[in-house]
Amino acid sequence: MPVSGKLESARRLPTMLYSLSLGSCSLANTRVGDLSRVGGMVMIIPIYQAELCHPSIRGTVTSLQQFMLGIGALSAAWISYGTFF
């Protein structure tokens, strides 16, 4: 196994163990679960948007979606910070 494969396995191991301890029956369920979470959606939605949009506004729509994700994360961080005390 190449070094990069070993590093990737070591990086994924805690996530896999955590997922398996929460009720996933196998490694396959863990992999399918990765695509249904927010990270998978963040990866898939811009591709879907790019397929649906007119070519002249494709870049604007996909970049706006990514920008709004950042604005949402920023808002969530400040709201969480403001309500912490």
C-alpha positions in Angstrom: 0.0 0.0 0.0 1.5 3.4 -0.9 2.2 5.9 1.8 -0.7 8.2 0.6 -3.1 5.3 1.0 -1.9 4.7 4.6 -2.3 8.3 5.4 -5.8 8.4 4.0 -6.7 5.3 6.0 -5.3 6.8 9.2 -7.3 10.0 8.6 -10.6 8.2 8.0 -10.2 5.7 10.8 -11.7 7.8 13.7 -14.7 8.8 11.5 -15.3 5.2 10.5 -15.1 4.0 14.1 -17.4 6.8 15.3 -20.0 6.0 12.5 -19.8 2.3 13.2 -20.4 2.9 16.9 -23.5 4.9 16.2 -25.3 2.0 14.6 -23.9 1.6 11.1 -23.7 -2.1 10.5 -20.7 -2.1 8.1 -18.1 -0.1 6.3 -20.4 0.1 3.3 -23.1 1.8 5.3 -20.6 4.3 6.5 -19.6 5.1 2.9 -23.2 5.5 1.8 -23.8 7.7 4.9 -21.0 10.0 3.9 -22.8 11.0 0.7 -26.0 11.7 2.6 -24.5 14.2 5.0 -23.8 17.8 4.6 -20.4 17.3 3.1 -21.8 15.1 0.3 -24.5 17.6 -0.4 -22.0 20.5 -0.6 -20.2 18.5 -3.2 -23.2 17.3 -5.2 -25.4 20.4 -5.3 -23.1 22.7 -7.4 -22.8 20.0 -10.0 -26.6 19.6 -10.2 -27.0 23.4 -10.4 -24.4 23.6 -13.2 -26.3 21.0 -15.1 -29.6 22.9 -14.8 -28.5 26.5 -15.4 -28.1 28.3 -18.6 -24.4 28.5 -19.6 -24.3 32.2 -19.4 -25.1 32.3 -15.6 -23.7 28.9 -14.6 -20.6 30.3 -12.8 -22.7 33.0 -11.0 -25.1 30.4 -9.7 -22.6 28.0 -8.4 -20.3 30.6 -6.9 -23.4 32.3 -5.2 -24.3 28.9 -3.7 -20.8 28.6 -2.2 -20.8 32.2 -1.0 -24.1 31.6 0.8 -22.7 28.6 2.5 -20.0 30.8 3.8 -22.5 33.4 4.9 -24.5 30.8 6.7 -21.5 29.4 8.5 -20.5 32.9 9.5 -24.0 33.7 10.8 -24.2 30.4 12.7 -20.8 31.1 14.3 -21.8 34.6 15.5 -25.3 33.5 16.6 -23.7 30.7 18.6 -21.1 33.0 20.1 -23.8 35.6 21.0 -26.0 33.1 22.7 -23.2 31.3 24.5 -23.2 33.6 27.5 
